[in-house]
Amino acid sequence: QVQLVESGGGLVQPGGSLRLSCAASGSILSIYVMGWYRQAPGKQRELVATIGSGGNTNYADSVRGRFTISRENAKNTVYLQMNSLKPEDTAVYYCNTEVLLRYYVARSTFWGQGTQVTVSS
């Protein structure tokens, strides 16, 4: 099984910045994609950003230009740098990964437990 450990969430004022981290561990042969999703109270979970093994990135329109996703492949870690934060960014942020496991030939997806981000004055 794969474990995803998120960190970096917290309370920040509008216009501030936070950096989220997510480290993957377990019986991983290869990591294809890592990304971030978020879910605000009373709303559906939505994609924030993803990054592939080759460094290709994908962003939701609502965060493009403000958020940056990156990877440290040697540490199996993905980061989300969040700048110019707005109250509407308040949500639980979930790490997600698509991997090839050592004991299974097909790709598998896993989720972290989530980290709270609150943007408020």
N, C-alpha and C positions, 0 to 999 in steps of 0.2 A: 504494500500500500504506500501511498504518497502522502506526506504531511506538508501543509503550507502554513507558515507562521508569518503573520502580518504584524507590522509595527509602524509607529509614526503618527497615528491619529491623535486627535485632541481638539481643544478649543482654540480658535483663532479669530481675530477681528476681521471684518471685511477689508479686502485689499491685501491681506497678509498671505503668507506662504506656509505650506507644509510639504514634507517629503515622506511618502509612504514606502515601506520596504516589504518584500515578501520573499522568503527563502524556502525553497523546495528541497525535500529530502526523502529518501526511500530507495526502493529498487528501481531506479531510473536508468534506462539505457540512453535515451535521448529526450531532450525537451524541444518540441516543435514550436509551441506558442505559449507565451505567458501574457496575462492581461489583467485588467481591473474592470470590475463592474460596481455599480452602486445602487442602493435602494433607499429612497427617502420615505419617511412615515406616510402611510396611506397610498404609496405609489408603487408601480412595478419596477422590478430590477432592470437596469439598463446598462448597456455597454458603455464604458468610458474610453478605454484604449487597449490595444493589443500590440505585441511585438513578436515577430517571427524569429526563427533561428538565424536567418540571414540579416536581421536588423530592420526588416521592413515593418513599418508602423501603420496603425489605423486608429483614428480618433473619432469620437462623437462630435457632431457639429457644435454642440453646446460647450465643449471644452477646448476645441481646436484653437491654438494660439496662446492658450493659458497654461495648459498641462503638457508635460513632456514625459514619455515613457522610455525607459532604458533598461539594459540588461548587463549583468556581470556573469558571464557564462561559467567562469571557473567556480563561482560560488552558488550557481543555480538560483540566482536572485534577480528579481525584477523590482524596479523603482518607479514611482510616480511622483514627479515634481509638480506641485500644484501652486501656481502663482495667481495673483489678482483674484483671490477667492471671494465668492459672493455668497450671501445667505442661501441662495438656491442650490449651492453645492453641498449643503448639509445633508448627510446621508451616512449609512453604513457602507463602507467600501470593502468589497470582496475580491480577493486574489483568485485567479483562475489559471490553470495550466493544462495543456494537452501534451501528453508524453507517450513515449514507447517504453513499456515496462520490460524488465529482463525476462519475465516468465510468461509474457503474453505478446503475440505478434502484432495485434491490432493496437491502434492508438487509443488512449484512455484520457478522460478529463477528471480533474479534481478541483475542489473548492476549499478555500480557507474559511475560517470562522467569522471573519469580518472585523473591521476596526472602525470606530465611530469618528467621524469628522463633523464638527459643529462650527459653523461660521456665524458669529453673532457679536454685536458690540456690547 
